Amino acid sequence: MLERKDEIILRGLKENNLKSIDLNIPKEKIIVFTGLSGSGKSSVVFDTLATESRRQMTLNYPLYVRNQMPRYERPHADLMQNLSPVIVVEQRPIGGNSRSTVGTYMDIDPLIRLLFSRIGQPPIGSANDFSSQSSFGRCPECSGFGEVIAPDVNKLVDFDNSLREYAVKFKPLSPSGWQGNWMMTCGLFDPDKPLKDYSEEDLHLFLYGPPEGERAYAPFHTKNGPHNAEWDGLLPRFTRVYINRDISKLKQISQDDVLAVSTHSLCPTCQGSGLNPKVLECRINGLNIAEYDQLELPEILEELKKIKEPMGESIAKQAIPYIKQLVDMGLGYLSLTRKMGTLSGGEAQRVKIARHLGSSLNNITYIFDEPSAGLHPEEVNMLIQMLKRIKQQHNTVIVIEHNLSVIKVADEIIEMGPGAGVNGGEVVYQGHLQGLKYSPTANALKHKLKINKTTRDSKDYFTIRGAKNNNLKDVHVDIPKEVLVSVCGVSGSGKSSLILEAFKERYPESITVDQGIIGTSNRSTMATYMGIMDDIRAAFAKATKQPIGLFSFNSLGACPVCKGKGVLTPEVAFADPVTIPCEACGGTRYSDEALSYRYQDKNIIEILRLTIDEAADYFTQQKILKRVNTLKNVGLGYLTLGQTTSSLSGGEIQRLKLASQLQKEGQIYLLDEPSLGLHAEDNEKLLEVFQKLVNRGNSVIVIEHNLDFIAASDWIIEMGPGGGKKGGGRIIFEGAPEEMLNAETVTAKWLKDGVRQDLA
């Protein structure tokens, strides 16, 4: 009798660009999906396998519970069998407000608070009392922020302008809001006189209100006549309405908007902890909860292991695995109070992975979207050990990855392709590494590291002096102009602090392409994102003498049945959602009238179906051609003008952002890991773009871990030697790639290793 293989069976997959493919994916193995950006990897792994697993998992809950859960539509496939429950670790940046920390994200903070409430001396009360967000626990001086916040009159007010000219720069208090309108019509202030021309008495009344004990009546005019009101002064009003209350409850304004026009200083009452001084009196082994949170993670582990009191020990044992997970991921230099928003890309990725590894469940399918993203080669080995550990616990590990080190440890490789977009969607290869011979990934594995031996000379420099952003240790650096510069170093070493903060502050005219996500929706297309669509609609309107709106599916040209969506989503109550192509427009989104007009022998939908490459030959307008060619230059020629941004892969979005910035005539380009999400073949195209930019007299500075980029640079700056406040923040190397081969740094080690392998 034949032994039955336990494997995931997928048949006739048709999501996005998939061409009705069949796959058998073995369980309890490390499976790496690779291939060019846009080749169909995410369509198989996320849009089919993960979506169907989640859909079937929700079917186990009662209907009233399912109504509160995310709803998943059944993917387009003929058969999907033997799926396991999935845990997905995506590439998306970690969200969270300005109070979100490593401790809150990892759910360690509630355990520490519980620990102090049970065994801390003197006893305080409940665990919630140890939170800066509780009414008892928060510091009375700073309302739990750890900073004393006060309005900054010079940020809030432009004294050269009148009230009508937006002298008040904070939107809710400007003429666009009712409060600004009240200031102009209350009769106390001249709305057309610059504030600098006010008398001393009027200016004091405007900024600070009437003298103590006096009142200033300021009628508030409405359509029903004037209402009695009193003027209390701009700064007191701002403090009362926007600082001395829970800003998160305000709909029109965010906490960040308030902080942007305020000064911040460390709260003297709580010393920045945000906690009530009474809470800080409670201690465990001599430490209060604020001191606990400031410790680096290995130090917290030592403190937790010291606890022998039975109740405390049981709570400590629950927190220890989470902290150990972070330490094992090489993040021991972090503290629990480290704000999530200040983590580098590589650090955030590892925190996210650590959060998912505390489970003792097995027979799970773990899906990782480029887990090596943002990691230095030195850190990738740590990641590989972690993937192996998950597999050893009888789990299936599916990884979408371009990193060759990760690909080499796969039990099975599935390469999608052969091209991208309409040219992809097929399985090019499935099997072991040894059998991979004729494909883009096979070529990448044979790829040789090319050390740049003909570096450009620079006659001028960008200078930074005494930079202390985040963990930078009073850094002085001269960065050569009009060359390709790579800034490297392990995660948390200070690369982003140096370039995206210190450099950007000194040279604000720089054009930055960072890792932030773009607004993607099924109504946003390549043409609209790049600003090409307005010109296309204008060309149609001019040629046909029709209104511009007729050639937009968001306006007059929308199909009357589906309202420009191209699909219908009928109400199916508690059943799985269903999306049906609109029969009236055939999914084109446009009305019959809009499609009846033509420009250069094509109607609007035929133009949107042109690929970027085809559009470059079709259009003659220089403005359109310039933007189309920037998309070609970053390797997106295979996408159509009408492709929705929501259907793009991570690598495609990165290059789309780059293309949108390249159309600007800039002098300085700052790029945060441009190789993120890109196959080695795509990286070569991107490097060509950068070299052309430099040849045209621009300065290009990239933050990168990719050795090909580093080796091809004219100048390298390495930060380090480690990460975090203690280990990083210094420049440990400056020089040309050839000089780095003689250095003794972490990146130099891997560069030498790459050169040695090429010589072998």
GIZI-V439589 format. One line per field, one symbol per residue. ss: DSSP state (2 for helix, 1 for strand, 0 for the rest). Layout:
ss=???
This chain:
ss=0000001111111000000011111100011111100000222222222222222222000022220000000000001110000111100000000000122220002222222222201000002222000000010000000011111022221000000000010022200002222222200000000022200222222222000000001001110011100100022222222220002220000022222201111100000000102222001100112222220122222222220002222222222222222222000000100012220022222222222000000000111110000000222222222222222200011111000222220001111110002220011111102220000222222200000000000000111111100000001111110001111100000022222222222200001110000000000012222000222222222222000222200000010000000011000000000001100000000102222000100102222200122222220002222222222220000001000122200222222222222200000111110000000222222222222222200011111000222222001111110002222001111110222200000222222222222220
